[in-house]
Amino acid sequence: MQYSLIIPAWNEEAFLPRTLTSLAVVMLELEAKGIHHGELIVVDNNSSDNTAEIAKEFGAIVVF
């Protein structure tokens, strides 16, 4: 692992998909070029919406 992107989140259901989509595109481009390999971590601050589920759908590691 060369880098970790850590995103703090609390009830970010409305905004998280766009953020994670953008990050996924960049991470895949870097990985395809053999430049970097990274991980995506979303820190869920006890959200009452679907923040954690959305993060998992994008392949992020979710921690509370």
Residue frames as qw, qx, qy, qz and C-alpha x, y, z in Angstrom:
[[0.000, 0.891, 0.454, 0.000, 0.00, 0.00, 0.00],
 [0.472, 0.233, 0.003, 0.850, 1.50, 3.31, -1.03],
 [0.108, -0.178, 0.146, -0.967, -1.18, 5.65, 0.23],
 [0.070, -0.507, -0.839, 0.184, -4.47, 5.86, 2.10],
 [0.151, -0.370, -0.189, -0.897, -7.24, 8.34, 1.44],
 [0.181, -0.366, -0.800, 0.440, -9.22, 8.92, 4.62],
 [0.192, -0.420, -0.315, -0.829, -12.59, 10.64, 4.45],
 [0.064, 0.187, 0.723, -0.663, -14.41, 11.63, 7.63],
 [0.286, -0.286, -0.585, -0.703, -18.18, 11.41, 7.17],
 [0.130, 0.283, 0.741, -0.595, -21.35, 12.09, 9.09],
 [0.445, 0.634, 0.551, -0.310, -24.68, 11.77, 7.28],
 [0.000, -0.542, 0.458, 0.704, -23.05, 12.29, 3.89],
 [0.582, 0.313, 0.750, 0.029, -25.46, 10.10, 1.94],
 [0.449, 0.844, 0.234, -0.175, -26.25, 12.92, -0.50],
 [0.170, 0.905, -0.361, -0.150, -22.64, 13.89, -1.22],
 [0.583, -0.454, 0.662, 0.127, -20.59, 10.74, -0.74],
 [0.807, 0.343, 0.461, 0.136, -21.35, 9.02, -4.08],
 [0.449, 0.884, -0.037, 0.125, -20.02, 11.95, -6.11],
 [0.236, -0.828, 0.507, -0.033, -16.91, 12.24, -3.94],
 [0.699, -0.254, 0.664, 0.072, -16.15, 8.52, -4.06],
 [0.764, 0.562, 0.303, 0.094, -16.78, 8.33, -7.80],
 [0.270, 0.927, -0.241, 0.096, -14.27, 11.11, -8.43],
 [0.384, -0.670, 0.634, -0.036, -11.69, 9.50, -6.17],
 [0.832, 0.047, 0.552, 0.027, -12.21, 6.07, -7.72],
 [0.670, 0.735, 0.064, 0.084, -11.56, 7.43, -11.20],
 [0.089, 0.877, -0.453, 0.133, -8.28, 9.02, -10.15],
 [0.591, -0.463, 0.655, -0.085, -7.17, 5.98, -8.15],
 [0.863, 0.269, 0.426, 0.039, -7.88, 3.64, -11.08],
 [0.525, 0.835, -0.126, 0.108, -6.00, 5.89, -13.49],
 [0.151, -0.789, 0.582, -0.126, -2.95, 5.95, -11.23],
 [0.729, -0.224, 0.643, -0.071, -3.08, 2.22, -10.68],
 [0.824, 0.517, 0.232, 0.012, -3.43, 1.55, -14.43],
 [0.386, 0.851, -0.313, 0.173, -0.27, 3.56, -15.01],
 [0.853, -0.051, -0.380, 0.354, 1.53, 1.53, -12.35],
 [0.136, 0.638, -0.266, 0.710, 2.25, 4.69, -10.41],
 [0.246, -0.308, 0.590, -0.705, 0.46, 4.10, -7.12],
 [0.494, -0.319, -0.791, -0.170, -1.68, 1.62, -5.26],
 [0.128, -0.258, 0.416, -0.863, -3.93, 2.99, -2.55],
 [0.193, -0.424, -0.878, 0.108, -6.81, 2.32, -0.26],
 [0.237, -0.467, -0.160, -0.836, -9.92, 4.32, 0.49],
 [0.289, -0.293, -0.791, 0.453, -11.11, 4.60, 4.08],
 [0.283, -0.589, -0.233, -0.720, -14.34, 6.27, 5.17],
 [0.175, -0.078, -0.732, 0.654, -14.63, 7.10, 8.86],
 [0.343, -0.556, -0.548, -0.521, -18.33, 7.06, 9.65],
 [0.004, 0.171, -0.528, 0.832, -19.16, 9.20, 12.68],
 [0.154, 0.321, 0.846, -0.397, -22.29, 7.23, 13.65],
 [0.244, 0.032, -0.372, -0.895, -24.36, 8.41, 10.69],
 [0.489, 0.249, 0.664, -0.507, -28.10, 7.89, 10.80],
 [0.669, 0.558, -0.116, -0.477, -28.40, 7.62, 7.02],
 [0.970, 0.194, 0.132, 0.064, -26.85, 5.22, 4.47],
 [0.082, 0.886, -0.453, -0.060, -23.34, 6.71, 4.55],
 [0.462, -0.438, 0.770, 0.043, -21.62, 3.46, 5.58],
 [0.752, 0.307, 0.583, -0.022, -23.53, 1.34, 3.07],
 [0.521, 0.851, -0.020, -0.058, -22.71, 3.70, 0.22],
 [0.091, -0.791, 0.602, 0.065, -19.03, 3.71, 1.15],
 [0.615, -0.175, 0.768, 0.024, -18.99, -0.10, 1.17],
 [0.729, 0.580, 0.354, -0.075, -20.65, -0.18, -2.27],
 [0.382, 0.885, -0.265, 0.006, -17.69, 1.81, -3.57],
 [0.871, 0.164, -0.349, 0.304, -15.24, -0.65, -2.04],
 [0.002, -0.709, 0.395, -0.584, -14.13, 1.62, 0.76],
 [0.481, -0.159, -0.751, 0.424, -13.03, 0.32, 4.12],
 [0.356, -0.705, -0.163, -0.591, -15.52, 1.68, 6.64],
 [0.449, -0.096, -0.669, 0.585, -14.51, 2.34, 10.24],
 [0.338, -0.806, -0.385, -0.297, -16.52, 3.87, 13.03]]
